[in-house]
Amino acid sequence: MSADGGKVNMAFIAAIVAVATIGGFMFGYDSGVINGTQEGLESAFNLSKLGTGLNVGAILIGCAVGAFAAGRLADVWGRRAVMIISALLFLVSAIGTGAADSSLVFIAFRLIGGLGVGAASVLCPVYISEVTPANIRGRLSSVQQIMIITGLTGAFVANYILAHTAGSSTAAFWLGLPAWRWMFWMQTIPAAIFFFSLLTIPESPRYLVAKGKDAEASAILSRLFGEGQGDKKVAEIRASLAADHHKPRMSDLIDPITRKLRPIVWTGIGLAVFQQLVGINIVFYYGSVLWQSVGFSEDDSLKINILSGSLSILACLLAIALIDRIGRKPLLLIGSAGMAVTLGLVGFCFFQGAMVNGALSLPGQFGLIALIAANAYVVFFNLSWGPVMWVMLGEMFPNQIRGSGLAVAGFAQWMANFAISVSFPAMAAGLGLPVTYGFYALSALISFFFVQKMVRETRGAELEDMQG
């Protein structure tokens, strides 16, 4: 959003962005905490490989529902109100998953957590995009991805410390309960911080205008972008809404002339799905199990998770430095090309392996090469598709359809996440790791051509000028 004629209140903007991005931290933490607990879950609930996949992937069904519902509810109740609900869902899930006495109960509470993750995944980026100036919107929105990775890394670090201190993830810890249960209970701390912090920030002014609360929106906009800017910005926002000034609704996604889904919605769905088809969450959900399967110890595998998380944060910082300079589309193209090459290399290394005592053994230096290539892949993802996809979804839709567009794209993103995550154990066991990673590499290659054809640059454009 332009701040011409007014002085932008960067301290206020930074403060509310910081609060909103705690949702990204919770997104990451709740997604990553499962990595390192599989052995405990399998032991406690006597799970098969399919059962493990369902327990790991259950959260993703909740995420899909949460993302879809949040996108719509945000147009009815407001961005902040739905984020507050997501914080409460995080708290309930953290307590319930740690205390679960059966696989069914565990899955139920992971679904609840998924509702919170799905809501936070779509609402935090759109809230940030709606309260920040256009010239730095990409950088500030990208902070969301850093917080997601920080949450993932925080979960990895907490899991490592708990497992290392107890002796293993299944060993008894505080109160005689196994360490893996405490891994879930640790989530209550950031969830509580998120909830209370949300009570201190204002509602999105664009939502307020859509609800006819122009005076309230003007006051917030003046505080954000300078005295006298409020009424001007309200007029711009109102002009960008539907010509008949009706409230946003799901049917707005249909082009009134062609009677088909708007092309911009298909682009959003494509971005959301391809972000998952490249297999990034296999690294974060199954990283510990994967590296153990190719010869690393549990302790070393948890350390590798921390390394991957740290590299991801550095890559996100580079993305922040570049996204408002070179743009969104070039970063996506760089990421697609880099991921296709590195994933192909990982698959090639796994192809050189042989099964020894039921585990894949990589000869010579192929284990090290696979580890380096996998981490290079993580860097390419977090330099590009990791932050940029969420930035694009938060800003690419016109004001009238932003909530509905996010609902559909967010739902597609989490369903693709579910399909990839739940299918991985069976694909790895049935088709082998080389074929599985070959599929992810092919998806990355196809995504390159998708971006070339379908994605329009949004760098520096006002949200009111987005076309769809």
C-alpha positions in Angstrom: 0.0 0.0 0.0 1.4 3.4 -1.0 2.1 5.8 1.7 2.4 8.9 -0.5 1.6 12.0 1.4 1.9 10.4 4.8 4.6 9.1 7.1 4.5 5.4 7.5 4.5 4.2 11.1 7.1 1.4 10.7 7.3 0.7 14.4 3.6 0.0 14.6 3.7 -2.0 11.3 6.7 -4.1 12.6 5.0 -4.8 15.9 1.7 -6.1 14.3 3.6 -8.1 11.7 5.7 -9.7 14.4 2.5 -10.8 16.2 0.9 -12.1 13.0 4.1 -14.1 12.1 3.8 -16.0 15.4 1.1 -17.9 13.5 3.8 -18.9 11.1 5.9 -20.2 14.0 3.0 -22.2 15.2 2.3 -23.5 11.7 6.0 -24.7 11.5 6.1 -26.1 15.1 2.9 -28.0 14.9 3.9 -29.4 11.5 7.4 -30.3 12.5 6.9 -31.7 16.0 5.8 -35.1 14.5 9.3 -35.5 13.1 11.1 -37.6 15.8 8.0 -38.9 17.5 7.2 -41.7 15.0 9.0 -44.4 17.0 7.1 -43.5 20.1 3.8 -43.5 18.3 4.5 -46.8 16.6 5.4 -48.3 20.0 2.5 -46.8 22.0 -0.2 -47.5 19.4 1.2 -50.6 17.7 1.1 -48.9 14.3 1.7 -50.4 10.8 3.5 -48.3 8.2 0.2 -47.2 6.8 -1.0 -46.4 10.4 2.1 -44.3 10.9 1.4 -42.4 7.7 -2.2 -41.8 8.8 -1.1 -40.5 12.2 1.6 -38.3 10.7 -0.8 -37.1 7.9 -4.0 -36.7 9.9 -3.1 -33.0 10.7 -3.2 -32.3 7.0 -6.9 -33.0 6.6 -7.5 -30.6 9.4 -5.2 -28.1 7.7 -7.2 -28.4 4.4 -10.5 -27.8 6.2 -9.0 -25.1 8.4 -7.6 -23.2 5.4 -10.8 -23.4 3.4 -13.0 -22.4 6.4 -10.7 -19.6 7.5 -10.6 -18.0 4.1 -14.3 -17.7 4.1 -14.8 -17.0 7.8 -12.2 -14.2 7.6 -14.6 -12.4 5.3 -17.4 -12.8 7.9 -15.7 -12.5 11.3 -12.5 -10.8 10.4 -8.8 -11.8 10.0 -7.8 -11.2 13.6 -10.9 -13.0 15.1 -10.2 -16.2 13.1 -6.5 -16.1 14.0 -7.4 -15.9 17.7 -9.6 -19.0 17.2 -6.6 -20.8 15.6 -4.4 -20.0 18.6 -7.0 -21.7 20.9 -7.0 -24.7 18.6 -3.2 -24.9 18.8 -3.5 -25.1 22.6 -6.2 -27.8 22.7 -4.2 -29.9 20.2 -0.9 -29.6 22.0 -2.5 -30.8 25.3 -4.5 -33.6 23.7 -1.9 -35.1 21.4 0.6 -35.5 24.3 -2.1 -37.1 26.5 -3.6 -39.4 23.8 -4.0 -43.0 24.9 -4.9 -44.4 21.5 -4.2 -43.8 17.8 -7.9 -42.6 17.3 -7.6 -40.0 20.1 -4.2 -38.9 18.8 -5.6 -38.4 15.3 -8.6 -36.5 16.6 -6.4 -34.0 18.4 -4.0 -33.7 15.4 -7.0 -32.9 13.3 -7.9 -30.1 15.7 -4.3 -28.8 15.5 -4.6 -29.0 11.7 -7.6 -26.6 11.8 -5.4 -24.1 13.5 -2.4 -24.6 11.2 -4.7 -24.3 8.1 -6.2 -21.1 9.4 -2.8 -19.6 10.3 -1.3 -20.6 7.0 -3.7 -18.5 4.9 -4.6 -15.7 7.3 -1.2 -14.6 8.6 0.1 -13.9 5.1 -3.0 -12.1 3.9 -3.2 -10.0 7.2 0.4 -9.0 6.7 -0.2 -8.0 3.0 -3.2 -5.9 4.0 -1.4 -3.8 6.6 2.0 -3.2 4.9 3.2 -0.7 2.2 3.5 -2.1 -1.4 7.2 -1.4 -1.7 8.2 -3.6 1.2 5.2 -5.9 1.3 7.2 -8.8 -0.2 9.9 -8.6 2.4 7.5 -8.3 5.4 5.3 -11.1 4.0 8.4 -13.3 3.6 9.1 -13.1 7.3 6.1 -15.5 7.6 8.2 -18.3 6.0 11.2 -17.5 8.3 8.9 -18.0 11.2 7.5 -21.2 9.7 11.0 -22.6 9.4 11.9 -21.2 12.8 8.9 -23.1 14.2 10.0 -26.3 12.4 13.6 -25.8 13.7 12.3 -25.0 17.2 10.4 -28.3 17.1 13.5 -30.2 15.9 15.7 -28.6 18.6 13.1 -29.3 21.4 12.7 -32.9 20.2 16.4 -33.4 20.0 17.0 -32.0 23.5 14.2 -34.1 25.0 15.2 -37.3 23.3 18.9 -36.8 24.0 18.3 -36.0 27.7 15.9 -38.9 28.2 18.1 -41.3 26.2 15.6 -41.7 23.3 12.2 -40.5 22.2 10.6 -43.5 23.9 12.5 -43.3 27.2 10.8 -42.1 30.4 11.2 -38.3 31.1 9.4 -35.9 33.5 6.7 -37.5 35.6 7.8 -40.9 34.3 6.1 -40.2 30.9 8.0 -40.9 27.6 9.8 -38.0 26.0 7.7 -38.1 22.8 4.7 -37.0 24.8 6.6 -34.0 26.1 7.5 -33.1 22.5 3.8 -32.3 21.9 3.2 -30.6 25.2 6.0 -28.1 24.6 3.8 -26.5 22.0 1.6 -25.0 24.7 4.1 -22.3 25.4 4.2 -20.6 21.9 0.5 -21.2 21.5 -0.3 -19.2 24.6 2.0 -16.4 23.5 0.3 -16.3 20.1 -3.2 -16.1 21.7 -2.4 -13.2 24.1 -0.4 -11.3 21.5 -3.3 -11.3 19.0 -5.4 -9.4 21.5 -3.1 -6.4 21.1 -3.3 -5.9 17.3 -6.0 -4.2 15.1 -8.3 -5.8 12.6 -7.4 -5.6 8.9 -8.6 -2.3 7.5 -9.6 -3.9 4.2 -11.9 -6.3 6.0 -13.4 -3.4 7.9 -14.1 -1.5 4.6 -15.8 -4.6 3.2 -18.0 -4.7 6.3 -18.9 -1.0 5.9 -16.9 0.1 8.9 -15.1 2.9 7.1 -14.5 5.2 10.1 -12.7 2.4 12.0 -10.7 1.4 8.9 -9.7 5.0 8.4 -8.4 5.4 11.9 -6.3 2.2 11.6 -5.0 3.3 8.1 -4.1 6.7 9.4 -2.1 5.1 12.3 -0.4 2.8 9.8 0.4 5.2 6.9 0.2 8.7 8.3 -2.2 11.3 9.4 -4.7 12.2 6.6 -4.1 8.9 4.7 -7.0 7.0 6.2 -9.9 8.5 4.2 -7.9 8.4 1.0 -7.0 4.7 1.4 -10.6 3.8 2.4 -11.8 5.4 -0.9 -9.2 3.3 -2.9 -10.2 0.1 -1.2 -13.9 0.7 -1.7 -13.3 1.5 -5.4 -11.5 -1.9 -5.8 -14.5 -3.9 -4.5 -17.2 -5.2 -6.7 -19.0 -2.6 -8.8 -22.3 -3.4 -7.1 -20.5 -3.2 -3.7 -21.8 -6.5 -2.5 -20.0 -8.2 0.3 -17.3 -10.8 -0.8 -18.7 -14.2 -1.6 -17.5 -17.5 -3.0 -19.4 -17.0 -6.3 -17.1 -14.1 -7.0 -14.5 -16.7 -8.1 -16.5 -17.4 -11.2 -15.9 -15.0 -14.1 -19.3 -13.3 -14.8 -18.6 -13.3 -18.6 -17.2 -16.8 -19.2 -19.0 -18.5 -16.3 -15.8 -20.4 -15.5 -13.4 -20.2 -12.7 -11.2 -17.1 -13.0 -7.7 -17.8 -14.4 -6.1 -16.1 -11.4 -7.8 -18.7 -9.2 -6.3 -21.6 -11.3 -2.9 -19.9 -11.0 -3.3 -19.8 -7.2 -4.3 -23.4 -7.1 -1.3 -24.4 -9.3 1.1 -22.5 -7.1 -0.3 -24.1 -4.0 -0.2 -27.6 -5.3 3.2 -27.5 -7.0 4.7 -26.2 -3.7 3.8 -29.6 -2.2 4.4 -31.9 -5.3 8.1 -31.1 -5.0 8.1 -33.1 -1.7 9.4 -30.5 0.7 7.4 -31.9 3.7 9.0 -35.3 3.3 12.1 -33.7 4.6 10.3 -32.1 7.5 7.9 -34.9 8.4 10.0 -37.9 7.7 13.5 -36.5 7.8 14.6 -38.4 11.0 13.2 -41.7 9.6 14.7 -41.1 6.1 18.2 -40.5 7.3 18.1 -43.4 9.7 17.0 -45.6 6.7 20.2 -44.7 4.9 22.5 -45.4 7.7 22.5 -42.4 10.1 21.8 -42.9 13.9 18.7 -41.4 15.5 20.9 -38.9 17.3 22.6 -37.9 14.0 19.3 -37.8 12.1 17.8 -35.3 14.6 21.0 -33.2 14.2 20.5 -33.3 10.4 17.0 -32.0 10.9 18.4 -29.0 12.8 21.0 -28.4 10.0 18.2 -28.4 7.4 16.1 -26.0 9.5 19.1 -23.6 10.0 19.9 -23.6 6.2 16.2 -22.9 5.5 16.3 -19.8 7.7 19.4 -18.5 5.9 17.8 -19.2 2.5 14.6 -17.3 3.7 16.8 -14.3 4.7 18.2 -14.3 1.2 14.7 -14.4 -0.2 13.7 -11.4 1.9 16.7 -9.5 0.5 15.7 -10.3 -3.1 11.9 -10.5 -3.4 11.2 -6.8 -3.6 14.3 -6.3 -5.8 14.2 -8.9 -8.5 10.5 -9.9 -8.0 8.4 -13.0 -7.2 8.5 -14.7 -10.6 12.3 -14.9 -11.1 12.7 -16.4 -7.6 10.1 -19.1 -8.4 11.9 -19.9 -11.7 15.3 -20.2 -9.9 13.8 -22.4 -7.3 12.1 -24.7 -9.7 15.3 -25.2 -11.7 17.4 -25.7 -8.6 15.0 -28.2 -7.0 14.7 -30.2 -10.2 18.5 -30.7 -10.3 19.1 -31.4 -6.6 16.1 -33.7 -6.3 17.3 -35.6 -9.3 20.7 -36.0 -7.7 19.2 -37.3 -4.5 17.3 -39.9 -6.5 20.4 -40.9 -8.4 22.3 -41.4 -5.1 19.5 -43.5 -3.7 19.5 -45.6 -6.9 23.1 -46.6 -6.2 22.1 -48.1 -2.8 21.4 -51.7 -1.9 19.2 -53.2 0.8 21.2 -54.6 3.8 19.3 -56.1 6.7 16.1 -54.3 5.6 17.7 -50.9 5.3 19.1 -49.0 2.4 22.9 -48.8 2.4 24.6 -46.2 0.1 28.1 -47.1 -1.1 31.2 -44.9 -0.9 30.4 -41.2 -0.7 26.9 -41.4 -2.1 25.4 -41.0 1.4 27.3 -37.7 1.9 26.4 -36.6 -1.7 22.7 -37.3 -1.0 22.9 -35.4 2.3 24.5 -32.3 0.6 22.0 -32.5 -2.4 19.0 -32.8 0.0 20.1 -29.7 1.9 20.8 -27.8 -1.3 17.3 -28.7 -2.3 16.0 -27.3 1.0 17.9 -24.1 0.3 16.4 -23.7 -3.2 12.9 -24.3 -1.8 13.2 -21.7 0.9 14.8 -19.2 -1.4 11.8 -19.4 -3.7 8.6 -21.5 -3.4 8.6 -21.6 0.4 8.1 -17.9 1.0 7.1 -16.7 -2.4 4.0 -19.0 -2.8 2.6 -17.6 0.4 3.5 -14.0 -0.5 1.7 -14.5 -3.9 -1.4 -16.0 -2.4 -1.6 -13.2 0.1 -1.4 -10.4 -2.5 -2.3 -11.8 -6.0 -6.1 -11.8 -5.7 -8.2 -8.7 -6.1 -9.7 -7.4 -2.8 -13.2 -8.7 -3.7 -12.0 -12.3 -4.0 -9.0 -12.5 -1.7 -10.7 -14.4 1.1 -12.4 -16.8 -1.2 -9.4 -17.3 -3.4 -7.3 -18.1 -0.4 -9.9 -20.5 0.8 -9.7 -22.5 -2.4 -5.9 -22.3 -2.9 -5.3 -23.1 0.7 -7.5 -26.1 0.6 -5.7 -27.4 -2.5 -2.3 -26.8 -0.9 -3.1 -28.8 2.2 -4.8 -31.6 0.3 -1.7 -31.9 -1.9 0.4 -31.9 1.3 -1.7 -34.7 2.7 -1.4 -36.8 -0.5 2.3 -36.4 -0.7 2.9 -37.0 3.0 0.6 -40.0 3.5 1.8 -41.7 0.3 5.5 -41.4 1.0 6.0 -44.5 3.3 4.1 -46.6 0.8 5.9 -45.1 -2.2 9.3 -45.5 -0.6 8.6 -49.1 0.3 6.8 -50.1 -2.9 8.5 -48.1 -5.6 11.8 -47.3 -3.8 13.4 -44.0 -2.9 14.9 -43.4 -6.4 11.5 -43.5 -8.1 9.8 -41.5 -5.3 12.4 -38.7 -5.5 12.3 -38.9 -9.3 8.6 -38.0 -9.1 9.4 -34.9 -6.9 12.1 -33.9 -9.4 9.8 -34.2 -12.3 7.2 -32.1 -10.5 9.8 -29.4 -9.9 10.7 -29.4 -13.6 7.0 -29.0 -14.6 6.5 -26.2 -12.1 9.2 -24.2 -14.0 7.0 -24.1 -17.1 3.9 -23.5 -15.1 5.4 -20.4 -13.6 6.6 -19.2 -17.0 3.2 -19.4 -18.5 0.7 -18.7 -15.7 2.3 -16.4 -13.1 2.2 -12.6 -13.4 4.7 -10.4 -11.5 3.1 -8.5 -8.5 6.2 -6.7 -7.2 5.4 -3.2 -6.1 1.8 -3.3 -7.2 -0.9 -2.0 -4.9 -3.4 -4.6 -3.7 -6.2 -2.4 -5.1 -4.6 -2.8 -8.5 -4.5 -6.6 -8.6 -6.4 -7.9 -11.6 -8.2 -11.2 -11.8 
